[in-house]
Amino acid sequence: MAEVDDWLELAGLDASGARDPARPAWVDMTSLADYMLANLYLGSDDWPHHNYYVARPRDGRLGFQFYMWDSEVSVGLRSPLDADKTGVDTGVAQPWAALRENPEFRLRVADRAQRHLLTPGGALWVDPENPEDNVPAERMRSIRARVAAGLGPESARWGDQHRPDLPYTPADADTEAAELQADYFPHRSARFLTQLRNAGLLARIPAPVPSRLGGPAAPGEVVTIEAAEGVVWYTLDGADPRRPGGARSDGAVGGEPRLEVLLADAPGAVLLRARAEVAGEWSAESALRLVVGGR
């Protein structure tokens, strides 16, 4: 599974990295990467040997999609702060283990880690200057607010399953949530990034930094993109500036450490994708979805 051709065949792509309708897609690589990153971050313990679902249209227009299921044994429950699951290789993790040998898949994992862990506002983003300000903790607070009214009935039904003489109550849930907010979420993302880096699943070169995040943009607005190392290449049509195998794509623009990207005057959606490149080695991508003239 270590060759570029393996990647193209499994993902149903042509040599440029675009979808090839003449090839069936077997694995949705982004779905697999996101699914694994979610489970690895959570430290899911009753997994990967079971508790999963995968699905794929029979006509092959999409590769297998991966779905979370029954993942409550995680986030502190038999899953300590330093839980490292990057080496899993059984059950639903068998494709992960095989594809980790493939440089294209490792870069896709790095791309998704950049989006979720290293981009402000990402699903697992923690502000390194203020770790208490983090997206996972805020998501948990929001979910707890929605389910608070159901904790009493849940305790009545299941609270004595593991502690028959001292059933769990909503107060126990409050205590556990407070501990996670204080001790788990502020630190887990940094530990997880270290695990990914040690496993060779983060790009060595830092991704280029745009001057803004995605969202509404003014017609004719200038977006600056700057690389800490090497030069920046970008596209505005949603294509990857890098081709599978490492060559620069035909539509990539740039070649300087710092670029100013002028957005169109006409309203419309733009997907800006940028990578830094040093002597043929590429960073993970920085991707911005912009709506020119939008609100």
N, C-alpha and C positions, 0 to 999 in steps of 0.2 A: 504493500500500500504506500510505498515511499516515493513513487514516481509521479511526475506531473500528469502523465497519461492516466494513471489510476484515479487521480483527482477529477480529471475531465470526464472520465467514463462514469464514475459514481455520481457525480453532480449533474451529468447530462449537459456539459458545456462544450463549446467549440474552442479552438486554440486561443481566441482572443479573450476568453472568459465569459462570453455571452451565452445565453441559453440556446442550445442546439435542438430545434424541434424534431430533428431526425433521430435523436438519441433519447431513450427513456432516462428519466432522473430516478436514481435509486435512493439517494440520501440528500435531504435538505441540510446542507452543511451549517447554515446559520441557525436553524432550529436545533440541531445537535449541539452546537457550541453553546447556545443560550441555555439549553436544558442542562447540560453538564455544569456550566458555571453556576447555575442556580443551586443545583444539588450539592456541588462542592462547597459553595459558600455556606450553605445551611449545615454542612457536615452530616447529611442524611445518613442515618445508621441502619435502618431497616430497608436497605437498598444497596446495590443495584440488582441483587439476585432476584428480587421481585418488587412489587409496588410500582409498576410503570405501565404506560400504554404507548404504542406507536401506531401510526396509520398512514396510508398512502393510496391515492387514487389508482385504480387498476390500469388506467390508460397511460400511466407513467408521466403525466404532464408535471407532476410534482414528486419530489423525493419523500421518503419517510419523514413524517413530523413526529416529534417526541413530546410527551405530555406528562406533567407532574401528577402524582397520585399517592395519597395516603402517606404524606411526608411529615407526620407530626413528631416522629422520633428524630429530632434535629434541634438546632438553635438552643443548645444548653441541655437538652434531654438526651443523655448518652452521646453528647456531641459537645465537647469542651471548646473553649475559645481557640485552641491550637489544633483542632481536628484537621487532619490533612488527608483528603480522599483523592488526591490527584492521580494516584497510581491504580485506581480501581480498574478491573479488567474482566468482570464476570457479568452475566445477565445482559441488561441493556447497555452496559458500559463496554461491551466487546468492540463495537465500532469505534468508540473513543480510543481504546487501547491500540487498535490497529492503525488508526489514522494519525495518532500522535507521532508516528514515524514519518509523516508526510509534511514537508515544509509549507505547502499551501494551506493545509488544515491548521498547522500551528499559527500561521499568520492570521487565519480567520478567527481563531480563538483570541489572539492578541487584539484584533480589530474589535471584537465584542467586549473584551475586558476594557479596552480604551473607552468604549461607549458607556458601559455600565459602571465602571469603578473609577475611572480617571477623568471623566468629563463632568463638570459641575451640573448637578441636577440628574445625573444618571441614576439608574435603579439602585445601585449599591454605593453611591457617592457619599463620602465622608469628608468634610472640610478638614484638611490636615492642620490648619491653624486653630480650629475650634471643633474638635472631634464630637462634642455633644450635639453639634449641628449636623445631622446626617439624615439621609433619605430613608434608610431602612427603619430607623426609630420612629420617624414621623409616620411612615406607613403603618407600623404596628399600632401607634396611638390612634390612627384613624380607624383601623379595623376593630380595635377594642371598643371604641365608642359605638360602633355599629352593632356589636354583639353583646354589649354589656347586659342588656335586659334578659338575654338567654342564659347567662352563667348560672343563675340559681336553679332553673330546671335541669341544666346540664349536670350540675353538682348532684342533684337529687337522683338522676338516672345513673351516672357513672362515677360519682365521687368516692364510692366505697369499693370500687373494683380492685384497687391495689392496696387500699388502707381501710379494711372493713371496720376496724375499731376506732379510726379517727379519719372519717371521710374528708376529702378535699372540698373546700368551700370557695366561694368567690374571693374571700380574703386571701387565700393561698395564691389564687391567680393574680391578684393585685401585687403581692409580694414578689412573685416570679417576674412579672412584667417590670417592676421597678428595678430589679437586679439586672435584667437584660438591658434596660435603658441606660443604666449606669455603667455596667461592666462589660457587656457583650457588643452591642452595636457600635459604640464609639471606637472599638479597637479591632473588630473582626475583619473589616475590609483591608486594613493595612497588613494584618497577618496573612490574609488570603492572597494578596498581591505578592508577598514574599514567597508563598508556596508556589504560585504560578511561575514566578521568576526562576525559582530553583528547579522547576520541572521543565524549563526551556519553553514556556508557553507565553512569554511576553517578548516583544521585539526589543532588540538591544538599543536601537536608535529611538530617541523620544519622538512621539508624534508631533507634527507642527501645531502651533497654537494659533487659532483664529482670534480676531479682535472682538468677536461677539458669539453668542449662541444662536441657535436656530429660532425661527418664528417670523413674525411680520417684518418686512424690510421696506425701506423707502426706495422708490424708483431712482436709479442712478447712484445708490449708496455704494460706498467703497468699503470692502471688507479686507482687512490686512491679515495675512497669514505669515507666520515666522517660524523658522526651524532653529532649534537649539544646536543641531548638527546637520551638516550637509545642505542640500538645496530642496526646495519645495516644487512638487509637481501637482497639478490639480486639473479637474474637469468640472464642467457645469451641467453636464447632460446625464448625470447619474452613473456614468461608466467609471470603472476603477482606473486610475492613472497608471496602474501597474498591470501588466499581462501575467497570466500564469507562467511560471518559470523565471520571472524576474525582469523581463524587458519592459521598457516604457511603452505604454499604449500609444497608439497613433494620435489620439485626440488629446493627450496630456499637454498642458501648457505650463510654462514656468522656467525653472532652472536657476533660480536665485535663492539666497537664504531668506529673503524677505520679499513678499509680493503684495501688491495692491490689486484686488479684484474688483472691477467695476461691474456692478449689477445692471441689468437691462433697464431701460426706461419703461418698457411695456409691462403691464401687470402679468403675473403668472407665477407658478411654482418653480423653484430651482433647487436641485440637489447638488451641493458643492462637496466634492470628495477630494481630499488632499493627503499626500504622504510626503515625508522627507526621504531623501535618497543619498547614500554615501557609497560611491564606487560600486553600484549594483546591489547594495544591501538597502532594504526598505524598512521604514517604520510601519507601525499600525496606522490606520487611517483616522483622520479627523473628518467627520461628516456633518454638514449643516443642511437642514431642510428649511428653506427660506420661502416666504410668500411675498413677492414683490407687489407693493400696493395693497397688501392685506392688513387686517386689523387684529 
